[in-house]
Amino acid sequence: MADTEQRSPPPQSGPVQFLLSNKLETAMWLSRLFTVYCSIMFILPLLGHAVFLVIRWKDVWFVIYSGQGSLLQPFIYYRFLTLRYSSRRNPYCRTLFTELRILLEHFVMKPSCPAFFRRMCLNSIAFISRLAPTGV
């Protein structure tokens, strides 16, 4: 009886209330997130295909050593990879080779890496870099 005033509930100050009060900013952020999501979903399969092309190189050698392939097969596949690498319409193979080189150099330069393995990897990187097309 002492308190006969009717009080309204305190205003909510949570994330939902903030989103509802700033509708334009919320819509813009949601559209940005959706754009990033769609971009990632578009690029991931293309990079996956580039990884498949690089990993397929070991299959070429396995087929030759098992006696089921031709000795021309590695030369043909090398030419195919150089054409894919120098493509201007589809730079994913070139991007993948660059990122694999950077990743391998990063791991090799750690102090815990043995010297003979570091030397072997750096010589392999130098050899493969000499085989890469330069007109890109």
C-alpha positions as CSV (number, residue, x, y, z in Angstrom):
1,M,0.0,0.0,0.0
2,A,2.9,2.3,0.5
3,D,3.9,2.0,-3.1
4,T,0.9,2.6,-5.3
5,E,2.7,4.1,-8.2
6,Q,2.9,2.0,-11.3
7,R,6.4,1.7,-12.6
8,S,7.3,0.8,-16.2
9,P,9.8,-1.9,-16.7
10,P,13.4,-0.7,-17.1
11,P,14.6,-0.3,-20.7
12,Q,16.5,-3.2,-22.1
13,S,20.0,-2.5,-23.1
14,G,21.2,-5.7,-24.7
15,P,22.6,-6.5,-28.1
16,V,19.1,-7.1,-29.5
17,Q,17.9,-3.7,-28.5
18,F,21.1,-2.1,-30.0
19,L,20.5,-3.9,-33.3
20,L,16.9,-2.8,-33.4
21,S,17.8,0.8,-32.7
22,N,20.5,0.8,-35.4
23,K,18.8,-1.0,-38.2
24,L,20.7,0.6,-41.1
25,E,24.1,-0.2,-39.6
26,T,23.0,-3.7,-38.8
27,A,21.7,-4.3,-42.4
28,M,25.0,-3.0,-43.8
29,W,27.1,-5.3,-41.6
30,L,24.9,-8.3,-42.5
31,S,25.3,-7.5,-46.2
32,R,29.1,-7.3,-45.7
33,L,29.2,-10.6,-43.9
34,F,27.1,-12.2,-46.6
35,T,29.4,-10.9,-49.3
36,V,32.5,-12.3,-47.5
37,Y,30.7,-15.6,-47.1
38,C,29.8,-15.8,-50.8
39,S,33.3,-14.8,-51.8
40,I,34.9,-17.5,-49.7
41,M,32.4,-20.1,-50.9
42,F,33.3,-19.1,-54.5
43,I,37.1,-19.2,-54.1
44,L,37.5,-22.3,-51.9
45,P,36.5,-24.8,-54.7
46,L,38.9,-23.0,-57.1
47,L,41.8,-23.2,-54.7
48,G,40.9,-26.8,-54.0
49,H,41.1,-27.6,-57.7
50,A,44.5,-25.9,-57.8
51,V,45.7,-28.0,-54.9
52,F,44.5,-31.1,-56.7
53,L,46.5,-30.2,-59.8
54,V,49.7,-29.8,-57.8
55,I,49.2,-33.0,-55.8
56,R,48.4,-34.9,-58.9
57,W,52.1,-34.6,-59.9
58,K,53.0,-37.5,-57.6
59,D,50.4,-39.7,-59.3
60,V,52.1,-39.1,-62.6
61,W,55.4,-40.4,-61.2
62,F,53.7,-43.4,-59.5
63,V,52.0,-44.4,-62.8
64,I,55.4,-44.3,-64.5
65,Y,57.2,-46.3,-61.8
66,S,54.4,-48.9,-61.8
67,G,54.9,-49.4,-65.5
68,Q,51.5,-48.3,-66.6
69,G,52.4,-44.9,-68.0
70,S,54.5,-43.3,-70.7
71,L,57.8,-41.6,-70.2
72,L,56.3,-38.6,-72.0
73,Q,53.6,-38.2,-69.3
74,P,55.7,-36.0,-66.9
75,F,56.7,-33.6,-69.7
76,I,53.1,-33.3,-70.9
77,Y,51.9,-32.7,-67.3
78,Y,54.7,-30.2,-66.7
79,R,53.6,-28.2,-69.8
80,F,50.0,-28.4,-68.6
81,L,51.0,-27.0,-65.2
82,T,53.1,-24.2,-66.8
83,L,50.1,-23.2,-68.9
84,R,47.9,-23.2,-65.8
85,Y,50.5,-21.2,-63.9
86,S,50.8,-18.5,-66.5
87,S,47.0,-18.2,-67.1
88,R,45.8,-14.6,-66.5
89,R,42.2,-15.6,-66.3
90,N,42.7,-18.1,-63.5
91,P,45.5,-17.1,-61.2
92,Y,44.7,-19.7,-58.5
93,C,47.6,-22.1,-59.4
94,R,50.1,-19.2,-59.3
95,T,48.7,-18.1,-55.9
96,L,48.8,-21.6,-54.6
97,F,52.4,-22.1,-55.6
98,T,53.4,-18.8,-54.0
99,E,51.6,-19.6,-50.8
100,L,53.1,-23.1,-50.6
101,R,56.6,-21.6,-51.2
102,I,56.1,-19.0,-48.4
103,L,54.7,-21.7,-46.0
104,L,57.6,-24.1,-46.7
105,E,60.2,-21.3,-46.3
106,H,58.6,-20.3,-43.0
107,F,58.8,-23.8,-41.6
108,V,62.3,-24.4,-42.9
109,M,63.7,-21.2,-41.4
110,K,62.8,-22.3,-37.8
111,P,65.8,-23.1,-35.6
112,S,64.5,-26.6,-34.9
113,C,64.7,-27.6,-38.6
114,P,67.8,-29.8,-39.4
115,A,70.4,-28.1,-41.6
116,F,70.4,-30.9,-44.3
117,F,66.6,-30.7,-44.6
118,R,66.7,-26.9,-44.8
119,R,69.3,-27.0,-47.5
120,M,67.3,-29.7,-49.4
121,C,64.1,-27.7,-49.3
122,L,65.7,-24.4,-50.2
123,N,67.5,-26.0,-53.2
124,S,64.2,-27.6,-54.3
125,I,62.4,-24.3,-54.0
126,A,65.2,-22.6,-56.1
127,F,65.0,-25.4,-58.8
128,I,61.2,-25.2,-59.0
129,S,61.3,-21.4,-59.2
130,R,63.7,-21.7,-62.1
131,L,61.2,-23.9,-63.9
132,A,58.3,-21.5,-63.4
133,P,57.4,-19.4,-66.4
134,T,58.6,-15.8,-66.2
135,G,56.2,-14.0,-68.5
136,V,53.5,-13.7,-65.9
